[in-house]
């Protein structure tokens, strides 16, 4: 059974929310490991990533009562987010071309969408994505999913995002990802 819109409170995270977000992250990471998905086993993300998101007003959370049941981070700099090692603008242009995007497009990058394992399949992830669509209309969304994360890939496809197949980012051991973008609204 899903949550009603009144039960979930969607908002920016603040410093007071960080302990709950980190607790959520540890539960999600453990659940992924149990499922054989090792995408967050290499030290990423760590607490400083979430602290930077809060400081940059880029971390959103879903609360049921006082409990954080989901979160998602956004970014706006694809060169820094996807190609942090080389900062190679040619790689960025190739990525934009793959997404049929242009440098002047307003981009929204999605990172670390996670839902508490006890609250999966209750509409939390969908509500977070819909919330961001309302906050950032007319943006081209670009993000990736680890190939071993079949649940995330299926979710994004059901939400109407385009699966553009494998793509090489600069994410260390997890550089080979499945690239997604939103359908164009131009």
N, C-alpha and C positions, 0 to 999 in steps of 0.2 A: 504494500500500500504506500503510495507517495504522500509527500507532504502537501498540504494546501499552501497557497501563496502566502496566507496570513501566518502560517507557522514558521516559515523561513524568513530571516532578516538578512538581506544582502547589503553589504556596506564595505567601505574601505577598512582595511585592518590598521590598527595603531599599535604602538609599543606594548600596550597592556595585553594585546591579543597574541603577541609572539610566543609566549609559553604554550598556549593552546594550539597554535599553528604548528609548533615544533612537535608537540605530542601527536597531533594529527599526522604529520609527516612520518614519524616513527611507526605509527600503526599502518599507514599505507605502504611504506617501504617493506615492513615485515610481511604484509599480506602479498605484495608483489613477489617477494622472494619465495613464499610458500607456493605461489603459482608458477614458479620457474622463470619469472621475469626479473632479471638482474639489472634493470636499467638505472637504478639509483644506488648501486652497491659500490661505486668507485669514489665516494667522498663528495659527490655532487648530488643534490645541492647540500650546502651546509647552512648553519644558522646565519652566517654573514650574508648569504644570498637573500634570505628572507628579511633580514634587517635592512639591506639596501632597498628591497622592494617597498618596505614600510616607509623608509625615509624618502623615497621617490614617489610616494603615493601611488604605487603600482600594484599593490597587493589587495585583492578583494576576498572577502570571506562570506560564507553562508553560516548563519547561526540558527539553531533550533533551540529556543529558550536561551540559555547562556552558553550552550555548548557549540563549539566550532565543528561543523560537520563537512565543510568543504572549503576549498580556496583555489584561487587562480591568480597568476601574475601576468602583467602585460608589459610590453616594451614597445619602443618606437624607433630603435636604431638597429636595422638589420645587419649592418656591417659589424657593429660591436657585438651583437647577440649571436650571430650565426658564423662569423669569421673572425673571432677575437684574436687569433694567433697572427694571421697574416695581414689582416685589415686590407685585403686585396679587393679593390673596387671592381676589378674584372669578374671576380667570383660573385660579387653582389649583382652586377649587371646580368650575368648568366642566370642567377636565381630569379631575378625579376622577369627576365625573358621567359623562363620556364613557366612562370605564373601569369604570363601575358600582362605584366605590370610595367609601369614606367617609374623612373626616379622621382617624378613629381607626385606620384600617387600618395595619398595618405594611408600609411601602413599601420597595422596593429599586429603585434607579435604576441602570441600566447605561449606562456610557460607554466609548467608545473600545475596543471589542472589536476586536483586530487579530491577525492571524496572518501570519508571515513568508511572502512569496509562494512561496518554495521548499518550504514545509511545508503549503500549502493542500491541502484535500481528503484530509487524513490524520487527521482527527478531533480536531485541536487545539482548534478553537473549540467543538466539541461537548463535549469533556472539560472545558474551562474553564466552560462553562455548567452542566454537571452538577456540577462541583465547587462552584460557587456555590449551586446548589440544595441541596446537602448542608450547606453552611455557614449558609444562610439559609432554612431550611424555613418554611413558613407565611407567607411574605411575598408581597405582591402586587408583581409586577415591572412597572415602567413604563419605557419607553425609546422612542427614536425612531431612525429610519434615514433617511438622505438618499434622496430619491426616485430619484436616479440610481444608487444602489448596489443594483442588482438582485440581486447575489450575497448581500448581507446580508439583504435582504427575503426571498428564497427560503429562506435558512438559518433565519431566525427562524420562518417559517411551518412549515417541516419539523420544527422543535423543538416545535411545538404552541402557539406564541404567537399571540395574536389580532391580526390586522392591522385596525386601526380606521380606516385611511385617512388622508388628509392632515389635518394639524393645524398651527396656527400657534403656534410658540414664540417666544422672544426670543433668537435665535441670530444676529443680524446678517443677513448676506446669505443665510444658510441657515436662516431662520426657518420656512419651510414644510417640514415633515418628515412622514414616515409614522409614525403613532403605533402603538405595540405595547403590549400588556399580557399578563400571564399569565392563563390561565383561572382563575376563582375556585375556591377550595377550601373555601369556607365551608359 
